Amino acid sequence: MAILIVNGKNDLYLWLVKILTIHIPDTVDFDDQEALLAIATGMYGKGKLTLGQAADLAGMSKQAFMEILGDYGVSVFNFPSSDLDRDIANAKSYHL
């Protein structure tokens, strides 16, 4: 689905989006914002979204999103451990 937005300054923005419908039983205490946060943090944690994309999906600023990542068990430092191993090896070989 495509969404066309006009911002009042004669600028047009076109986004291609996917529509997802989730049926949550009324007996579950889970609102729309919680669902968006769960999806955004999960996708960020798996590397499917950047921090900015995940924050946008959750309807939050990057700073606010970063502050709640820990509540969902997701690290703000989202990169593979192989990157850390390489950084450590590079640091060991660096001499001042």
BAFI-3210 file (N, C-alpha, C; in Angstrom, 3 decimals, decimal comma, padded with zeros to 6 digits):
// residues 96
n [1|2|3|4|5|6|7|8|9|10|11|12|13|14|15|16|17|18|19|20|21|22|23|24|25|26|27|28|29|30|31|32|33|34|35|36|37|38|39|40|41|42|43|44|45|46|47|48|49|50|51|52|53|54|55|56|57|58|59|60|61|62|63|64|65|66|67|68|69|70|71|72|73|74|75|76|77|78|79|80|81|82|83|84|85|86|87|88|89|90|91|92|93|94|95|96]
n.u [000,851|000,497|001,132|000,339|001,484|000,825|002,400|001,575|003,348|003,569|005,084|005,486|005,200|005,851|005,140|005,779|004,031|003,389|000,455|-000,651|-002,673|-003,606|-005,132|-006,067|-007,141|-009,827|-009,487|-006,847|-004,573|-003,373|-002,371|-002,529|-000,154|001,630|001,795|002,991|005,455|006,485|006,758|008,493|010,792|011,493|012,060|014,148|016,012|016,606|017,913|016,504|015,420|016,632|017,754|016,466|014,341|012,933|012,224|010,554|008,501|007,476|006,491|007,987|010,653|014,146|015,736|013,878|013,039|015,445|015,762|013,800|014,428|015,858|013,876|012,598|014,454|016,403|019,432|020,814|023,051|023,339|024,778|026,568|028,302|030,670|031,652|032,481|034,487|036,338|036,890|038,149|040,419|041,638|042,142|044,013|046,193|046,921|049,150|050,358]
n.v [-001,164|002,241|005,443|008,779|011,890|015,267|018,102|020,732|022,590|022,354|020,114|016,751|013,519|010,104|007,022|003,598|001,155|-001,594|-003,194|-004,411|-006,530|-007,269|-009,472|-009,169|-010,668|-009,380|-009,936|-009,705|-007,477|-005,205|-002,609|-000,545|001,017|-000,457|-002,754|-001,746|-000,948|-003,434|-004,748|-002,958|-002,933|-005,623|-006,011|-004,189|-005,310|-007,649|-006,646|-005,854|-003,357|000,008|002,117|004,615|003,988|002,107|003,666|005,524|003,785|003,078|005,490|007,401|009,540|009,126|009,184|008,696|006,158|004,707|004,815|003,071|000,597|-001,255|-002,108|-003,969|-005,880|-005,448|-004,441|-001,213|-001,044|-002,401|-004,606|-007,217|-009,765|-010,475|-008,125|-006,823|-008,578|-008,205|-005,488|-005,569|-007,090|-005,322|-003,200|-004,352|-004,548|-001,987|000,600|003,268]
n.w [000,000|-000,712|000,655|000,362|001,315|001,946|003,053|003,421|002,522|-000,105|-000,524|-001,370|-000,088|-000,433|000,816|000,937|002,455|004,679|005,691|008,703|010,495|013,710|015,853|019,012|021,911|023,922|026,552|027,097|028,460|026,681|024,832|021,793|021,633|023,216|021,657|019,315|020,405|021,230|018,767|017,414|019,120|019,031|016,293|016,009|017,758|016,366|014,240|012,019|011,715|011,764|014,473|014,258|012,482|014,014|016,224|014,952|014,098|016,575|017,275|018,650|019,907|019,063|021,362|023,462|022,706|022,911|025,660|026,625|025,610|027,216|028,987|027,473|027,163|025,225|023,814|023,327|021,826|019,038|017,389|015,696|017,587|016,423|015,377|017,692|018,549|016,465|016,840|019,342|018,729|016,934|018,664|020,395|018,743|018,343|018,970|020,952]
ca.u [000,000|001,244|000,497|000,827|001,310|001,120|002,657|001,166|004,382|003,615|005,978|004,785|005,969|005,210|005,680|005,230|003,887|002,665|-000,622|-000,673|-003,801|-003,376|-006,327|-005,695|-008,377|-010,156|-009,059|-005,428|-004,347|-002,305|-002,927|-001,844|001,207|002,445|002,011|003,994|006,748|006,953|007,192|009,656|011,974|011,858|012,682|015,435|016,894|017,009|018,637|015,632|015,182|017,609|017,217|015,527|013,152|012,191|011,635|009,435|007,426|006,896|005,946|008,786|011,954|015,216|016,160|012,864|013,070|016,647|015,575|012,925|014,899|016,214|012,646|012,224|015,588|017,144|020,534|020,865|024,208|022,812|025,675|026,973|029,453|031,877|032,175|033,186|035,721|037,241|037,315|039,106|041,669|042,261|042,625|045,217|047,316|047,173|050,136|050,556]
ca.v [000,000|003,495|006,567|010,057|012,917|016,648|018,740|022,127|023,421|021,824|018,968|015,477|012,383|008,835|005,896|002,273|000,558|-002,848|-003,131|-005,608|-006,563|-008,212|-009,665|-009,424|-010,858|-008,325|-010,352|-009,389|-006,062|-004,876|-001,580|-000,334|001,513|-001,585|-003,628|-001,098|-001,025|-004,821|-005,021|-002,115|-003,394|-006,942|-005,858|-003,527|-006,299|-008,623|-005,951|-005,630|-001,916|000,868|002,773|005,640|003,342|001,502|004,765|006,030|002,797|003,168|006,836|008,017|010,078|008,136|009,180|008,007|004,740|004,128|004,704|001,954|-000,676|-002,155|-002,690|-005,076|-006,792|-005,203|-003,507|-000,106|-001,343|-003,512|-005,042|-008,597|-009,947|-010,552|-006,763|-006,560|-009,362|-007,530|-004,238|-005,918|-007,483|-004,103|-002,411|-004,987|-004,328|-000,545|001,083|004,715]
ca.w [000,000|-000,766|001,334|-000,134|002,331|001,560|004,346|003,467|001,894|-001,467|-000,580|-001,396|000,394|-000,752|001,562|000,693|003,781|004,830|006,671|009,535|011,419|014,807|016,665|020,407|022,684|024,883|027,889|027,236|028,738|025,743|023,953|020,511|021,857|023,677|020,507|018,471|021,096|021,178|017,397|017,111|019,863|018,505|014,979|016,219|018,379|015,344|013,187|010,864|011,648|012,418|015,665|013,817|011,932|015,119|016,999|014,157|014,172|017,915|017,470|019,704|019,512|019,235|022,764|024,266|022,332|023,507|027,104|027,002|025,060|028,306|029,545|026,591|027,091|023,990|023,987|022,368|020,988|018,262|016,328|015,952|018,474|015,595|015,288|018,946|018,510|015,535|017,485|020,404|018,058|016,415|019,800|020,922|017,837|018,242|019,948|020,951]
c.u [000,898|000,439|001,148|000,489|001,664|001,253|002,270|002,174|004,587|004,645|005,140|005,718|005,184|005,905|004,998|005,205|003,173|001,611|-000,660|-001,849|-003,527|-004,648|-005,888|-006,991|-008,589|-009,687|-007,586|-005,279|-003,135|-002,858|-002,074|-000,398|002,126|002,756|003,080|005,384|007,322|007,477|008,474|010,908|012,433|012,577|014,024|016,440|017,400|017,748|017,810|015,329|016,344|016,953|016,161|014,233|012,288|011,513|010,432|008,240|006,705|006,275|006,675|010,019|012,997|015,616|015,168|012,870|014,280|016,459|014,699|013,386|015,221|015,008|012,186|013,375|016,418|018,217|020,473|022,035|023,890|023,738|026,160|028,213|030,747|032,497|032,979|034,506|036,767|037,763|038,347|040,447|042,384|042,843|043,908|046,424|047,676|048,126|050,265|052,007]
c.v [001,228|004,581|007,842|011,128|014,281|017,432|020,212|023,081|022,980|020,713|017,704|014,385|011,120|007,740|004,626|001,579|-000,772|-002,644|-004,469|-005,505|-007,645|-008,280|-010,076|-009,565|-009,728|-008,662|-010,049|-007,880|-005,587|-003,845|-001,415|000,103|000,394|-002,544|-003,041|-001,159|-002,439|-005,163|-004,240|-002,608|-004,756|-006,841|-005,145|-004,527|-007,344|-007,973|-005,704|-004,151|-001,185|001,474|003,810|005,051|002,757|002,575|005,350|005,081|002,873|004,537|007,618|008,686|008,971|008,033|008,418|006,515|004,043|003,900|003,521|000,610|-001,696|-002,813|-003,898|-006,054|-006,653|-004,164|-002,417|-000,307|-002,606|-003,831|-006,439|-008,692|-010,056|-009,168|-006,424|-007,320|-008,696|-006,235|-004,506|-006,303|-006,256|-003,267|-003,008|-004,723|-002,856|-000,120|002,587|005,064]
c.w [000,000|-000,069|000,811|000,893|001,722|002,858|004,417|002,855|000,448|-001,629|-000,545|-000,906|000,079|000,029|001,107|002,036|003,688|005,901|007,399|010,490|012,452|015,635|018,068|021,203|023,695|026,291|028,156|027,408|027,937|024,778|022,687|020,702|022,330|022,533|019,587|019,098|021,031|019,787|017,085|017,831|019,362|017,171|015,071|016,783|017,388|014,183|011,931|010,654|012,279|013,658|015,271|013,272|013,048|015,970|016,265|014,229|015,515|018,193|018,545|019,106|019,697|020,697|023,637|023,976|022,962|025,004|027,501|026,449|026,149|028,949|028,743|026,391|025,826|024,261|022,936|021,401|020,206|017,089|016,687|016,835|017,679|015,409|016,530|018,978|017,614|016,157|018,574|019,796|017,511|017,539|020,370|020,048|017,687|019,345|019,815|020,823]
res [m|a|i|l|i|v|n|g|k|n|d|l|y|l|w|l|v|k|i|l|t|i|h|i|p|d|t|v|d|f|d|d|q|e|a|l|l|a|i|a|t|g|m|y|g|k|g|k|l|t|l|g|q|a|a|d|l|a|g|m|s|k|q|a|f|m|e|i|l|g|d|y|g|v|s|v|f|n|f|p|s|s|d|l|d|r|d|i|a|n|a|k|s|y|h|l]
***
